């Protein structure tokens, strides 16, 4: 992703909360064992912070790590073909809990919003390891898929590849590796915010959160059973 100047995003850029928010774009690669939740085999995160006249650009925050999955969730040939990550690559990697704990501790100072494409996938992994990463688990995730449906509502497809093609963002060299996917998701997020500001469809972080995020499961009230 190149941090070239963006058109003046207008009212969105004037929102003090937008100026202060540190956006952390996040992606997991993982396995999907039958009968249980997905398990991560790689994670990457990249920070974006507003710069006047440019919108959110790289902040200097970055994190990436391979993750050794548990025995019940091995990397299968399909996963190797998709990501290029082999069982040998993760044999000596740390497990998910310590990796997510390190990411949690490395997050920028508040206010932070996470960003991901098709965010429920990332949210489910974070929730499964919420005890190791409590900050992540209680932080909202802006979903670029939801944001795209709000900003460009007439597309026929909203998967990441379709949105990259629509916005003229080149495919990364290693699609389905976490940092490459984070990089193009960050570029997509910038493009969508620029379009939203131009069309005046989003004018504040509060509105961005309302139209393109959901309350984290860890932050939802616990439903008590009736006696």
N, C-alpha and C positions, 0 to 999 in steps of 0.2 A: 504494500500500500504506500503510495506517495502522498505526502502531506502538502499537496498543492492548494492554493487559495481557493476558497469556495465563495459563491456569491453571498452578499450580506444576508444573513438569515432573518433580518428584520426583528420583529417583536420577540421571537424565541430567544435571540441572542441578548435581548435586553432584560430577560428574566434573571434576577440575581441567583435564584436556585439553580438555573441552568448553568450559569457561569461558575458556580461553586461545586457542582456535582462532578465526581470522578466516575466516569463510565468504565466498567471493567468487562470487556468482551471475553466470553468463556466458551470453551468447547471441550467435550469429552469424546474420545473414541472408546468403544467398549464391546463386550460380548453380551449376548442375550440368552442366558441359560433357561431351559424350559422349566416353567413352574416357579420362577423366582425373579427378582428384580435384575435389571442390567447391571453388569459390573464393569467399571472403567479399566482400560488398559493404557490410557494416555490422557493427559489433561494439559491444556494451555490456556493462558489468560494474557490479555493485553490491555493496558490502560489508555484511555482517551480523556483529554481535558480541553475545555473550551479555550480558544485563543481568539481575540478580537479579529474579525475579518476572515477567519479561516474555519470557524466552527470547531468541533472536537478533533484534535490532532493527538498524535502519540505523546503520552505523558512521561515516558521513561519507565513505567511499571510494566514488567513482563515476567511470566512464570511458565515453566513447562517441565513435565516429568513423565517418564514412562511409569507404569504401575503394573505390578504383578497381580493377576487376578487370583481369586481363591480356586481351590481344586475343582469345585463343582461348576466352574465357569471357564473352561479352557478356551484358548484361541483355536477356532476351527479353520479348516481350509478356506471357507468362504470369507472369514474375517481377514485371513492373510492376503487373499486376492484383493480385497477391498482396500485395506489400509497399508499393506506391505509390512505390518508388524508381525513378527513370528514369535512362537513360544520361546525361542532362544533369546530374542531381544529383551524379553521381560523376566527371564529366569532369575536375574540378580537384582531386579528392580524392587523398591519398597512396595508394600501393600497400600491399599487405598487410604486407610485411616491416617497413617503418618504423613502421606503426601498431602491430603486435604487439610490436615492440621497445619502444615507448613504454609500452604496457600492461604488459609484463613488468617494466620498470623502476619503474613506478608501484605495483606490487602492495604490499599491506601487509607488515609484517614477519612472519616465520614465528612460529608455525605457521599455514599457510594450507591450506584445502581449497576446491577449486572446486566449484561446484554448477551443474548444467544439467539440462534435461529432454531425455530421449533423448540422453544424453551422447556416444555414438559420433559423432554429427555434429560436435559441437564438438571432440572428441578428434582426429578425422581432419584437420581444418583445422589445429589446433595442431601436430600431428605433421608435417604437410607443411611448416610454417614453423618447425620446431623450432630451427633455427640462429639465427633472429631472436629467439626467445622461450624460452630454455632453462629458465627457472624454470617457466613455464607448462607446458612439455613434460614436466617431471619431477614435476608436482603432480597428485595424485589428483583425479578428478572424481567427486563423489557424484551419482548419477543419480536424479532425483526419480521417474522412471518405475519403476526398481527399488525405490526406497524405498516407493512407493505399493503395489507388489505385495506387499511384505513387511508393510506396516501394514494395508492394506485388501485382502485377497487375493481377495475374492469379486466384484469389479467385472467388468463385461462388456467394458470398454474402459479403456485407460490412456493415451490420447493427452492432450495438455495441455488441450484444450477439455473433454473428458469429466471430467477431474479437477477443473478449475475449477468446473464445474457441480455435481459431487458435493459439494464443500466450500463451495459458496455464495460463491465468489470471483467478483466481477463481471468480465466481459470488459473488457479495456483499450480505450481509445478507438481505438488504432491497432494492433490485433492484427497480428502479423508485422512490426512494427518492433522493433528489437533492445531498446531501453530499455523499451518497454511490455511486451514478453515477459519481460524480466528481472524487472520489477517484480512481475508476477503469479506468476512462478516462485518468487520470494522469498517471496511470500505463501503459496504452496502448500507450500514447504519448511517454513515455520513451522507451518502447520497439520498437516503430517504428523509433525513432531517432537513437537508437543503431543499428538497422538493416540498416538504410539509411547510417549511417557513415561507417559501415562495408563494405557495397557494394559501397561506394563512390558515391552514387546517389544524396546526398545533402551535400554540403560542406560549406554552409554559411547560416546565417539567411535570407539574401536577396533571396537566392534560395528557402529556406523553404517558405517564403512569396509568391514567384512567383508561386510555384507549388501547394500550399495548402491553399491559402487564397484569399479573394476577397476584393475589396475596400468597406469600409463601406458606406451604402447609405447616411448617413449624411455628408460624406466627398465628395460625387460626385458633380460635377459642376451643378448648377441649369440651366435647359434648359429654355431660355427665349422664349416667344411667339413672332412670327413675327407680325408686324403690318398689 
